[in-house]
Amino acid sequence: MSLPNTRSDRSTALSDWARGAIAALGRIGLGRASPLVRISAANPRFNILLKDESVQPTGSIKARLALRLIEDAIRDGRIEAATRLVDVSSGSTAIAEAAVAKRLGLSFTAIVPRGTTDRKIAEIEGYGGTVRLAENLEAACDEAAHLGARPGTCYLDQFGKAGAALDYQGPESLAGELFPQVRLAAGGRDPSAVFLSVGTGGSLAALAAAVRREALPTHICLADPVGSDLHHIWCGSNPPPPEPIMVEGIGGRTRPGFRPELVDSAVPVADADSIAAAHMLSRLVGKPVGGSTGTAFWALAENAASLGGSTPLILVSIIYDDGRRYADTIYSADWLSNKGLDIGPGCGFLAQFLGVQVPECPA
């Protein structure tokens, strides 16, 4: 299945290599639309649907972003046959970029912050990528920009370019898939609310833009780690001093692709609650999910539980990635204990919300 082509006006001056590379990207494709997973809640008025992006190539929603970033850079003439690709990532985007680079015969270097899981690093290297560690995400961005300025190198810049890369409106885009799927599953109704965590901000911007473009009655909720700046930026308050965030890939300092004006509400989520939600969802869907998925699902449960009235609600979120990458962190009892994270109370709240038995959660 070919990538939707909305950039044909830039294709006339492409080299033979670039044309062949774009054709190869189309053969990678994204396959069929990722499915919706239905989750039952104790209250039958809550209809919960999760779009499962963990089925994408390389196991995460970032496959969409990597394909678009690299296609755009080829069409813009920033990538040719001997170009080295560079980007900064906490893991999932770099895994996808490394896979695409390998398919195109290009070299790739990922600058990742310390604390990125060994499994993610091994996946990047497994696709032939080179990994360099930086002290934190901000330092990684600086190093990637420095490397990307060298001749023969292309800085893909997922944080700066995600919004533009994901702005297309084709039927294979995230929004082009999600809203028709929800209508089909919900008897023609649009989502009442969509709950999203933010890495680059590109997916939230794409979905929120679709809501506004189609004048849908859909509320966009930002699910953000407590230690992040983004929910403070949304509400117009001054962010406090930085705090560590135990959930990889989301939150943190401001992002060029984060557009607070597209957000209708924001829910700060404690790391322990994000991880509790990941554990609970993993039991329900039969496979592990990542912490960013847990963050968004916690916001959904917390918000839904506070809503009054009797009208059925269509509550939508995303399974962002495959949780097997976090076997040594959020799914490790030793890691949780070392970080001082008690997910038991969160598991209890979610069990009540979902109407299931409280599981035995790691201490």
N, C-alpha and C positions, 0 to 999 in steps of 0.2 A: 504494500500500500504506500503510495507516494505521500510525501509531506504536502500539505496544502500550500500552493504557491501563490502568495500575494505580492511577490517582489519581482515579477517578470520584467518590469521596466528596467531593472538593473542587469539583466542577463545578457544583453546584446554584445557587450565587450568582454565577456568571460573567456578565459583561455580554455584550451581543450582539457587541461587537467581539471580546472574548476568545474566545467560542465560534467565531466566524468565523476567528480567528487559529489556533486549535487545529486546526480543519478544514484550514486551509491547510498547517499543518505535516504533517498526515497525507498531503496530496497531494505534498509534497516527498518524504517517505518515504526509505527507504534502498534501495529496489528489492529485487532478489533477494539472497540471502546472498552475501557476498563469497567467492570461490573459494579452494580450497587449491591450492598449488603444490608439487609434489614435487621435491625436490632429491636427486640421487644422491651417495653418498659412496664413497670408495675401499673402505671396509669395508662389506660388504653387510648387516651386522647393524644398521647405523644407517639407520633409515627416517625421513627428514626431511620434514616438512610445514610449509609456511608459509601462514598465512591472509593473503590479499592485500587489505588494507584500502585500498590506493592507488586501488582502483576506486570508492570511495565518492564521493558528491557533494563537490566541492571537493578531491578527491584525497588524503584522509587519513582515518585512524581518528577524527579529531576531529569529523567530521560527526555521529557518534553523540552525542558529548558536547554539541555546540552545540545540537542539536535537543532533547535532554533538559533542558539548563539553561534554555533559553528556554521550553519548555513548562511546566516546573515554576514558573518565575517568573510566567508568565501565570496559571496555576491558583492561585498564592498571592496574586494580586492586585498583584504588584509591577510588572507591565507592563500598560499600557493604550495606547490609540491614539497618544498624544502623548509617550510615554516615550522618553527617550534611553537607549540601552544603552551600558555601559562594561565593558571587561574588560582584564585584563593577559594578555599572551601573547607567546611568542617567534615567533609567526607562524601556525601551522596552525590552532589553535583560533580565533584572530581572523579568519582567512580564512573559516572555516565560519560563525562568528557574523555576520560582515558579510554573507555571502550570505543567511542566514536573515532578518536584519534588513531587507535590501533587499526580499525577497519579501513581508514583512509591512508594508512602508512605514514602517519605523522608522529613526531615525538611530542610528549606532553609532560609538563612539570606542574605538580600541585603544591601550593604553599598552604599548609594546614596548621591550625593552632594546636599547641600542646594540649593534651587531654583528648584529642581525637582517638577513637578506639583503634586498637591494634588490628582488629578485623577489617575496619574500613581501610586502613593503610595497606593491609595485605591485598585487599581487592583492587586498589589503585595500582599497586605494583604488579598484581597478577595480569592486568591488561597492558603491562609494559610501561606504565607511568613512573616517573621519578617523584619522590616525596621529599619535601623540605619542611622542617618544623620551624614555627615562629612562636614567640611567647604568648601571643593572643591574636584574636581575629584582626584587630586594628593594625598590629605589626605585620601580620600576614598580607593584608591589603597593600601596605606600603612596599613590602618586598616584591609582591607580584607586579605592582605598577613599575617598580624600578627595573625588574627583569624584562617586563613587556616593552620597555622603551628601547631595548637593544635591537639592532638591525636583524632582520630575519626571524623576529619573534612577534607573536600576537598575544596580547593580554585579552582574554575573553571577557573578563570583568563581569561576572554574573551579578554582583550586587548593583553595579551601575547600569547594566544593560538589560536586566531581566524584564522590566516593564515594557520596553520597546520590543524585545524578542517575543513576548507573549501577547502582543496587542492584536494579533490577527483574529479574524472572526469566523474562520471556516468551521464546517461541521465536525472536524477532527480536533478542534481546539478543546481545551478543558471546559469552557462554558458551552461550546457547541455540542458537547456530549452530555454534560451534567443536566442541564435544564430539561431537555426532551426526555432523558431517562427518568427524572423525577416525576414529570407529568404522566408518563406511562405507568409508573409504579404507584402513583397517588391519585389515580382516577381523574387526570387532567389538571390537578392543582399544582400551583407553583410552590416552591419552598416558602414556608413562613419565615425561616431564619437559616442562615448558613454560618457555621462557626469555623474559623480559620486561624491557625497559628501562622507566624510570619518569619520566613528566613530572609529571602530577598525582597519580598513584598509583591512579586510579580503575579503570583496566582491570585492573591486577594484582589489586586488591582484589576486583573482580567475578569474575575467573576463579578466584582462590584460594578465595573463598567458595563457589563452585560445587563445587570439588574437595572441600571439607570437608562441604558439605551432602549430596553424593551419595556420600561416603566412597570417592572414587576413589583408586587407587594412583598418584597423579600428584605428582611433585616440582615445586615452584615455585622457580625460580631467578631471582634479581635480577641483571640485567646492568647495571652501573653504571660511569660514567666514573671513572677514577682520581682526578680532582680533586673528586669529589662527596663529600658527607657521608653519603649514604644507606647505603652498605655499612658505614661505621663505626658508624652508629646501629644497624644490624642486629646487628653482632657485639658491641655494647656498649662499644666503645672511644671515646675522645675524638677527635673529628675534628681533623685538623691545620689550620693556617691555610688559608684558601680558595686554590684554584688555578684558573687559567682553564680552561674547558672548551670545546673547539673544536667539539663536536657540539651542535647547537642543540636546545633544548627538553627536555633530560633532565638528571637529576642536580641538583647544586647543594645548597642548604641544605635543611633538613628541610621536608617538605610535609605540610599537614594531612591529605591523603588517603592518605599513605603509611603502611601498617600493617606494621611489621616483623615482627609476630607471625605474619603469614600467609606469610612467606618461609622456605623450607627451606634455601637456601644463597645465597651472594652471590659474584659474580665481578667484581672491578674490572678494567676494560678501558681500556688506553691509547688516547688519541684516534687515534693513527696506526693502531692495529689496528682500531678501529671503522671508520675510513675505508677501510682495505684490504678489510675484509669487505663494505662497501657496493660497492666497485668489483668485487669478485669476484662477488657476487650479481647485480649489474647485468648482467654478461656471461652468467650462467646463465639469468636470467629474461627477458632480452631488452629490458629497460628500466631506467633508473636508479632506484635506491632511496635513501632518506635515511640519514643517519648513525645515527639511533637504531635503525634496522633492522640496520645493520652491528654496532652494539654488542651487540644481542641475539644475532645470528648468531655473532659471535666467541665469546661465552660458551658457546653451544651446541657449537661446534667444539672449544673448549678443554676443556670438560667431557667431551664424548663421547670425545675422544681419550685421556682418562685412565682411562676405565672398563674394567675387566677383564671376564672371564666370556664366555659365548657366547650368552646369551639375546638375541634381537632387541629392539631398543629403538625406541620411537616417540618421536621428538624433534620438538617443536613450537615454532614461534615465529611472529612476525607481521611482515609488510611494512607498516610504519606509514604511510608516505606516499610520494608521487611525488618521485623524486630530481631531476627537472628544476628544482625550486626551488633547487637547490644547484649549478647549473652554474658560478657565479662563485666558489664556495668549494671544497667538497670534491672537485669534479670539475675544478678548475682547477689545472694544474701550477704556475702562478705563485703562486697562493694557498698551496698546500702548501709551496712553497719558502720563501715569506715567513714562514710559521708554523713553519718548521723541522721539518716532518713528513715522515718517510721511510716510505712505506707498502710499500716493496719487501719487507722481511723478513716482514711480515704476509701479503702476497700469496703469498710462498713457502710459508709454513706452511699456508695455506688450500688452495693448489693440491695439496699433499701429502695433506691431509685429504680433499679432494674427488676426488682421482685425476685431475686435469686438468693440462694443461701450464701452467707458470708464465707468466702474461701479462706483457707489458711494462707495468709500472706507472709512473706519474709519479714523478719524484724527489721 
